[in-house]
Amino acid sequence: MSAEAAILPGRGGLFGGLSDTFWRRPKLFVFLLLLPAALWLGIVYLGSLFALLLQSFFHIDDFSGLVVHEFTLKTYAELFKPQNFDIIVRTASMAAMVTIASAIVAVPIAYVAARYAKRRWKALFYLAVMLPLWSSYLVKVYAWKLVLAKEGIITWVFEQLHISPALDAILAIPVIGGNSLSFSFIGTFLVFLYIWLPYMILPIQAAVERVPVNLIDASADLGAHPLATFRHVIFPLALPGIVAGSIFTFSLTLGDYIIPQIVGNGRLFIGQVVYTQQGTAGNIPLAAAFTVVPIVIMGLYLWGARRMGAFDAL
């Protein structure tokens, strides 16, 4: 049989012709599949970001309060005013602390789930981690506001243990304290930690599961203590998962404005400033400039995370 005779004839009809065309040109098929998503990303997402970036180079006229459409860095200079720079530092510090605390809490949970949980227990683990994500975001925040209030369960527990003076001493600390936990920097931190913790646990658990068991066995055969094995074998290999989880916790904390609005001591975060400036104050250029700050911070953060191989753990 000749090579020409072995080739099947083309199928007729519109769909048959398209199928033959895509079979001969697989790159065209991939291009058409990606085209809608690329158009959405390019026009809606990147287009809106470009418009936002463009707005940040305008400024508000001090006399009329109108936006002056002239290219200037005056609005960015306002970010370095003490009151604005404090907001940036406060937000970045909160995001960093939430990320570090999430990693400290998530590592042992993820390690036990990956190494020791089997079948039914692993299913229960996933259910316990994912269940908070199925409830309303606002319901969780308001529930925590009640828990942290003066009449809440935490204050009651401190009273029952007769250590209320310790809680009062903590709330008396400047900056982080307040009238109660629900009106304090500590309360905001606790709610952030609870809300974003699942996004740290799952990438770490996936990274720990990918650690080869033979490396752990080899470490034990060479006489390494379990802590030494964890420090020198498991932790370095699971580090990309920690960094991957930190991308979620850091970025979500950096841009959130609802939690500080409901639970906190009234000190502003970047998300609240953006909401206020573009809404109540009507200062679109300053709101755009504040929005660029998390973009720059996360750009640098993602660059560092990519170098550590974090995207392989996503």
N, C-alpha and C positions, 0 to 999 in steps of 0.2 A: 504494500500500500504506500502510495507516494505521500510526501509531507502535505501537499495541497489537499489531498483527499481526506487527510486526518483532521483538517480544520473544520469545525462545525459551521454550517451556514448561519448567517445573521438571523436573529429572530425578528419577526415582523411586528408592526404596531408601534404606538408611541412609547409604551413602557418597555417593550422589548428593545427598541432602538436606544433608549436612554440607558438601559442595563448594559448593552453592548458598549456604548460610549464610555460609561463609567468604568467598565472592566478594562478597557484599553487605556484609559487615562485616569488612574486612581488618584493622582494629585488633584485633578479637577473635582472629583467627588469630595475629597477632604476639604478643598477650598470652599465648595458650596455649603458643606456642613458647618464650617466655621464662619461663613459670611454673616449670618444674622447676629451671632454673638459678637463678632468683630465690629459690626456697625453699631450695635448697642453700646459696646465698650467705648468705641471711638467717638460717637456723637453725643450720647447721653452722659456717660460717666466722665470721659476725658474732656469732653466739650464743656461740661459744667465746671470742672476743675480749672480749665483754662480761663473761663469767664470769671471764676472766683479769684484766680491769680491776677487777672487784669484789673479787677476792682480794687485789689490791695495797693495798687500803684497810684490810685486817685486819693483825694483828700477832701475833708469837709471844710467849707468856708466858715471861718469863725464868726463872721457877721451875719450871713444869711442862713447858715445851717444847711446849705445845699451842697451836693457833691460836685466838686470841680474836676472835670475830666481832663486833667493834665498829668503827664507822667512825672511822678515825684516819689522820693523815698521818705517824705515827711511822715506818712502814716506808720511806716516801719520804725521810724525814730521814736514814735510815741510808745512803742512796745518796751523801750528801755527806761521809761519813766518808772520811778520806784513803785508806784501802786500797780502798774501793769506788769512789771518784771517780777514782783512778788507773786502775782497770780500764776505766772509761768513756772516759777520755781516751786510753788506750792503744788501745782498739778503734777509736774514731773516727779517731785519727791513722793507724792502719794502713789503714783503709778509704780515707781521703783520699789517702795515698801510693800505694796500689795503683791507685786511680782515675786519678791524675795520670800515673803511670808507664804504665798501660795506654793512655791517650790518646796519650802520646808515642810509644809503640811502634806503636800501631795506625794512626795517621794516615798515615804514609808507605806502609804496607802497603796500606791501603784505597785510598789515592789512586792508587797504581800499578795496582791491580787494576781500579779503576773507569775510569781514563783510558786505559790502555795494553793491558791484557789483553783478548784477543779469543778468542772461541770456545773452542778446546781449552785454551788457557792459563787462561781464566776458569773453566772446569770444574775444572782442576787446582787453581786457587786455592780454590774452594769446598770441594773435597775435602780440601785441606791444612788449612783452617780448621776444618772440621766433623769431621774424623777423630778428633781428641782427644776430642770430645764423645761419640763412640760407644763409648769404652772405659770401664771401671769407674772411678768416682771414687776409690775406695779404692786401686785398683791404681796409679793415677797418683800419688797422694800417697805411697804406700810406695815407688814407683819413685824419686821425687824424694828420699825420705829416704836411699836407697842412693846416689844420685848425689851428694848433699851430705855424705855421711859422710866421716870421716877417710880411709877406704880407698876413697872414691869417685873418679870420673873427674875431678872438678874439682880436687881436691887433687893427683891425679896429674899433671894438666896444669900446675899451678903448679910442681910439683917438676921436671918436664921442662924448663920454661922457666927454672928456677933463680930463681924469684921467690917461693918459699915464705915468706920473711920478710915480704913485703908482705901475704900472706894472714894470717899470724900477727898482724901489726900491726893489721889490720882487726878480727880476732876478739878482740883485746885491748881494743877500745874498749868502755867501759861501756855498758850498756843494750842496744846493738845486737849486741854480740859474744857469744862463748860458747866452749865447748870445741871445737866444730867448726861448720861451716855448718848441719848438721842439728840443732844445739842452739843456735840463735841467732835473734835477731829478723830478721836478714838472710835466713836460710833460710826463715823463715815468709813473709816478704815475697816472695821469689822464687817460692815455690810458689803463693801467692795470685795473683801476676801471671800465671803460666802457666795456672792453672786457669780464670781468668775472662777472659783476653784475647780469646777468640773472641766473647764477648758485647759487647766494645767494637768489634771490627773490623767485624762485619756491619752494625750501624746506621750507622757512618761510611761504609762502602762504599756503602750504599744512598743516603745523603744526598749523597755526592759525585756519584753517577750522575745525580741529579736536578738538578744544577747545569746551567743552559742553556749549550750550547756557544757560542751566539752572544755571550754575555757575555764568555766567555774570549777569543773571537776579537776582539771589540771592544776589549778591554783590550790585546791584542797590537797591534792596528792603531793604537792611540793611543800606542804606544811604551813600554808598561809592561814592565819586566823580568819574567821568569817568577816570581821570588820575590815581586815586588810584586803580580803577578796572584793568586798564591796567598794572599798576606796580605790583600789588599783585596777580592777577589772570591770566591775559592773558600772560604777559611776561614770568613768570616761566614755564607755560605749553608750550609756543612756543619756549623756549630756546633750546630744542633739535634740532628744525628746524634751528635755527641760527647757532648752532654748526655744524650741517650737511652741511649747505651752506658754512661755513668757511673751511670745509675740502677741498671743490673744489677750492675756491678762494685762499686759502693759498698754497695748493700743486701746483696748476697751475702757480701761480706767482713764486713759489720757483724754478720751473724747466724751466721756459720760457727763451729763449735766443733771440727770434726774435724781440720782442718789444724793449728791451734795445739796440739791434743792429741798429734799424731803428730810434727810438725816444729816445734820451738821450744825456748825456754830455760826453760820451766816457768812463765812469767808468764801469768796468767790473762787471758782475753778474756770478753766478755759472754756469749757462747754457752756457754762452759765453766762460768761461774758459775751460769747458769740450770740447766744440766744437773745440776750438783753440788747446788745448793740444793733443787731439787725432788726429787732422788733420794736422795743419801747423807745430806745434812743434814736433809731434810724440812722446810725453811723455805719453804713455798709462797708466803707473802706477799712475801718478799724476792725470790724467783725471779720472781714476777709483776711486781714493781716494776722489776726489771732488764729484763724483757721490754718494758715500756712505753717504756724509753729509746730503743731502736731505732725503735719505732713513731713516737715524737715526732720524732726526728731525720729519719726518712724522710718524715714528713708535711711538715715544713718544706722538705726537699730537693725533694720532688715539687711543692710549691707554687711554688718558684723555677723548677724545670724546666718547669713548665707555662707560666709567664710567658715563658720563652725559646722556646716552641714546640717543645719536645722531643718531645711526644707525636705530632706530625705526622710524625716520623721513625721511629716504632716500627713 
